[in-house]
Amino acid sequence: MPASDAKGSVVQGYNCQAAVDAQAQIIVAADVTDEANDKQQAQPMLTQVLANTAQVPRTVSMDTGYFSEANVAALTALGCTPLIPPDRQLHGPVVPAAPRGRLPAGLSVADRMRRTLRTTHGRWLYARRKAIIEPVFGQIKQGRGYRQFLLRGMRQVRGEWALICTTHNVLKLWTALRCRCRRPGDGLRALSGSRKVTRRGRH
C-alpha cells in the first residue's frame, strides 16, 4: 500500500474499514483494502451496511479522509444525514460560533457541510463519533493486543479481519447476555433470545 508521505514509498500494510452501530458498538460492516485513500471506501461500506442490516442509517459520521462531493451526494440520496468534515478538525478551546439564519444561496457542498458541522446539533452529533468508532479499534488493538495481521495476501487478510470483527461482536453479545442474566429471573429469557489493523500499515 502506498505510504501517506511525499516520497512515494510503499509499506506492506492494509487499510482496514469498519462501520459500527452507535448504540451497541457492534460492527455492522467490515472490509480491507490496499488503497491509502479512504474516499473510495465510503460508498462500498454503506452498501455493505445496507446489505447486512436491511436498514438505512439516519446519520453517517466519517472522518475527513472520506469527504468528497460524490460521497455526500450518495449518502444524501439514500436518505442519510452525512457528517464528513471537509477539513481537519482543529483541537483547542476556540469553537466557531454556530451559524444562524437561513442557509445562504450558492454554497458549495463543502461549505454547506462546514456550516452543518458548526451548528450546535451538528457539533454534538459529530462529537459522538469518537465515542462510537474509536473505542472499537482501541479494544481490538490495545485491549486484545491485535496490531498486525498473521497472514498475507488480500484474500487471507480480509478473512482474518472478518474473524477479528466477528470476535468483537461475539464478545459484545456475551457481555450483553451476561449483564441481562445478572437480573433475577432474566437468565432463561436472555439465553433463549426472548457498529485499521495492519502489518505496519494504516488503521
HELIX and SHEET records of a PDB file:
HELIX    1   1 LYS A   39  GLN A   41  5                                   3    
HELIX    2   2 ALA A   42  THR A   53  1                                  12    
HELIX    3   3 THR A   64  TYR A   66  5                                   3    
HELIX    4   4 GLU A   69  ALA A   77  1                                   9    
HELIX    5   5 VAL A  109  ARG A  118  1                                  10    
HELIX    6   6 THR A  120  ALA A  127  1                                   8    
HELIX    7   7 ARG A  129  ILE A  132  1                                   4    
HELIX    8   8 GLU A  134  GLY A  138  1                                   5    
HELIX    9   9 GLN A  139  GLY A  143  3                                   5    
HELIX   10  10 MET A  154  CYS A  181  1                                  28    
HELIX   11  11 GLY A  187  SER A  192  1                                   6    
SHEET    1   A 2 ASN A  15  VAL A  20  0                                        
SHEET    2   A 2 ILE A  27  THR A  33 -1                                        
SHEET    1   B 2 THR A  59  SER A  61  0                                        
SHEET    2   B 2 THR A  81  LEU A  83  1                                        
END                                                                             
